[in-house]
């Protein structure tokens, strides 16, 4: 994912969070009712869903941290340039923009923690009788 345009990055994250947004529906279609228990392997389905969830979480976390590090480096370089040229207004504007992007990325990391926590809680409540991951 590209880190340059924050809104584009946020849209990409939103698409990657679809499994988390639809977790209740996915769990309801994964876990069979009493009458269908014999026809469906709930253990395999819960295990597969767990791996999909984990993959999504790790991909998003890696992307957010990569962009955080990239933006931190930009901010550091811009601060150094500003120290050498304190009267450059365009440099100051660019620095403020990047600092704002940094704050939004840090906020996105917090949102990711909430999403992960919510998804894990719901998954555990519904699938704990069928599959218990080694955490």
C-alpha positions in Angstrom: 0.0 0.0 0.0 1.0 3.5 -0.7 1.5 5.9 2.2 1.6 9.2 0.3 -2.1 9.9 0.3 -3.7 9.3 3.7 -7.3 9.1 2.4 -6.3 6.5 -0.2 -4.4 4.5 2.5 -7.5 4.7 4.7 -9.7 3.4 1.9 -7.4 0.5 1.4 -7.5 -0.3 5.1 -11.3 -0.1 5.0 -11.4 -2.7 2.3 -9.0 -4.9 4.2 -11.2 -4.7 7.3 -14.3 -6.2 5.5 -13.8 -9.5 7.2 -13.8 -7.8 10.6 -16.9 -5.8 9.6 -18.8 -8.9 8.6 -17.5 -11.1 11.4 -21.0 -11.8 12.9 -22.4 -12.8 9.5 -19.4 -15.0 8.7 -19.6 -16.7 12.1 -23.3 -17.3 11.7 -22.7 -18.9 8.3 -19.7 -20.9 9.6 -21.2 -22.5 12.6 -24.0 -24.9 11.8 -27.3 -25.1 13.7 -28.1 -28.2 15.7 -29.9 -29.8 12.7 -27.0 -29.3 10.3 -24.1 -30.3 12.7 -23.6 -33.6 11.0 -23.3 -32.1 7.5 -20.8 -29.4 8.3 -17.3 -29.6 9.6 -17.4 -26.6 12.0 -13.9 -27.2 13.3 -12.4 -26.8 9.8 -14.5 -23.8 9.1 -13.6 -22.1 12.3 -9.9 -22.8 11.8 -10.0 -21.4 8.3 -11.9 -18.3 9.4 -9.3 -17.8 12.2 -6.5 -18.0 9.8 -8.2 -15.5 7.5 -8.7 -13.1 10.4 -5.1 -13.4 11.6 -3.7 -12.9 8.1 -5.8 -9.7 7.7 -4.8 -8.4 11.1 -1.1 -8.9 10.4 -1.2 -7.4 6.9 -3.0 -4.3 8.2 -0.6 -3.9 11.1 2.4 -4.3 8.9 1.0 -1.7 6.4 0.2 0.8 9.2 3.6 0.5 10.9 5.4 0.8 7.6 3.6 4.0 6.8 4.2 5.3 10.4 7.9 4.7 10.0 8.0 6.3 6.6 6.1 9.4 7.8 8.2 9.6 10.9 11.3 9.7 8.7 9.8 12.4 6.5 8.9 14.5 9.6 12.4 14.1 11.0 14.0 15.2 7.6 11.6 18.1 7.3 12.4 19.3 10.9 16.1 19.2 10.1 15.5 21.2 6.9 13.3 23.7 8.9 16.1 24.1 11.5 18.5 25.0 8.6 16.0 27.3 6.9 13.5 28.6 9.5 12.0 31.2 7.2 10.7 28.8 4.5 6.9 29.0 4.7 6.3 26.2 2.2 8.6 23.9 4.2 6.7 24.7 7.4 3.4 23.9 5.6 4.8 20.6 4.4 6.1 19.8 7.9 2.7 20.5 9.4 0.9 18.3 6.8 3.3 15.4 7.5 2.9 15.8 11.3 -0.9 15.7 10.8 -0.5 12.5 8.7 1.6 11.0 11.5 -1.1 11.8 14.1 -3.8 10.2 11.8 -1.7 7.1 11.3 -1.1 6.7 15.0 -4.9 7.1 15.4 -5.4 4.4 12.8 -3.1 2.1 14.8 -5.4 2.6 17.8 -8.4 1.9 15.7 -6.8 -1.3 14.5 -6.3 -2.5 18.1 -10.0 -1.9 18.8 -11.1 -3.8 15.6 -8.8 -6.7 16.4 -10.1 -6.9 20.0 -13.7 -6.8 18.9 -13.2 -9.4 16.2 -11.2 -11.7 18.5 -13.8 -11.5 21.2 -16.7 -12.3 18.9 -14.7 -15.1 17.2 -13.9 -16.7 20.6 -17.5 -16.5 21.8 -18.8 -18.3 18.7 -16.0 -20.7 17.7 -14.5 -21.7 21.1 -16.4 -25.0 21.1 -15.1 -26.0 17.7 -11.5 -24.6 17.4 -9.1 -23.1 20.0 -6.1 -21.5 18.4 -2.7 -21.8 20.1 -2.2 -18.3 21.3 
